[in-house]
Amino acid sequence: MPSFSTYLSILFIPKSSLLRHHGFCFLFTVIKNGFQPQALFHILLLEGLFISNRVWEALDFYDDSVAKGILSNKSYVLLIDLMCYAGHVQSAKRLLDIRYAKRSPARQLDETDITTYKIVIKALCNCKSGNLVNDAYDLYSRMIVQGISTDVSTYNSLIYGVSGSDSSCELLREMLLKKINPDIDTYEMALKSFCVKGRIIEAFAIFGVLTKQGEIPDADIYNNLMYGFHVATDIDGSEEVFDKMFESGIKPNDFSYLILIMGHFNVGRRDEALALFREMCLNNLFLTVRIYDEMICHLFESGRDQEVCDIIEMRIKNGHCLNEYSFDILVKRHLIQEEPPHTYKALIDSLCKQGRLIIAQKIFEFILEENHVDIYTYNIMTNAFRKDSSLDKAMNLLSYMKKNGYFRGGSVTYERLMAMGDKAMKIPQEMH
């Protein structure tokens, strides 16, 4: 017979979430074999119930565990924490509301309440949703009314939740008035809030406080300042911060370059933007999809077709999937007709490997009309349809190939279709 430690260890196995989804049956098996489940066992089952979205069953199970003395009343903090961890933040908030409504008017919030409020406030603010942040403010206001002093971690959660709005500045002022010392996270979030509004003076005031406290600004802080200048349409200011990064020994990252590239394009400095893009390539910096899109979009609008083709070809060679926007540009400029067939094949192959069959099929149909399709491109598409279990589409493609003289009985296309199942077995005689 398995020992109790064996049963317990099962719950720690990653795949045991399946067991936790059927936790009551598993619990019954343990009890039936003569073991008395301990608190940890119940906690793990609670976690499984929350993860599997069986919230009310979990709450009933928790109440039963407390009533039987297996879990103490102090485990309420753990309950709230598990709910937030499993994504049931609003349900956790409702529990706090119910607990608050049932309390005696004379009873103030105790340590358990304060701890759970902080947990839920942080979880609500991390969701970055307007309504959920309002719920966080509701809990925060409740603490203030009760005379509970909030700490820096609670303010940090709220500032993060409202980042980008004036409320973050108000919260920072409130902290300073209450003589609550902000930490590095507080200042960074406040600085970002000013920058996204283009309020450079306030952002640099925060930056000054950070440096006076001996903090060494990192690339993220410099990027926020650059973005602040970008919002204020001051490309020269962004460049000054960029140069300051180099002087301070901080290496700019892809986002640093993206901000400058967007800024140069916005003021019509296309050559400067292109020079920065080439600098990124020389420095082997990671070229994100956003950077490719910015370059293709603005160069296309300025009629610089050759640079557009060069960047699109580089994008494909570097393994970045060409999106619908870039493809539409190629079609509009009729640039795709000038591309060699191997470019189409690489593009379609890249799209199919990433499971983006809709755009792959769109490109395939376009180049089919231009007679740029070879047997290898057909093989790529039929293989993609096979993996997607789209047998009808593969069969239609096969019929088209046969009609136009592409098909040969020993081809890769033939072999792949033969592996697709019984339906494919109905057609060999027609093909020979």
Buried (B, 14 or more C-beta within 10 A) or exposed (E): EEEBEEBBEBBEEEEBEEBBBEBEEBBEEBEEEEBEBEBEBBBBBBBBBBBBEBBEBBBEBBEEBBEEEBBEEEBBBBBBBBBBBBBBBBBBBBBBBEBBEEEEEEEEBEEBBBBBBBBBBBBBBBBEEEEBBEBBBBBBEBBEEBEBEBEBEBBBBBBBBBBBBEBBBEBBEBBEEEEBEBBEBBBBBBBBBBBBBBBBEBBBEBBEBBEEEEBEBEBBBBBBBBBBBBBBEBBEBBBEBBEBBEEEEBEBBBBBBBBBBBBBBEEEBBEBBBEBBEEBEEEEBEBBEEBBBBBBBBBBEEEBBEBBBEBBBBBBEEEBBBBEEBBEBBEEBEBBEEBEBEBBBBBBBBBBBEEBBEBBBBBBEBBBEEEBBEEBBBBBBBBBBBBEEBBEBBBEBBEBBBEEEBBEEEBBBBEBBEEBEEEBEEBEEEBE
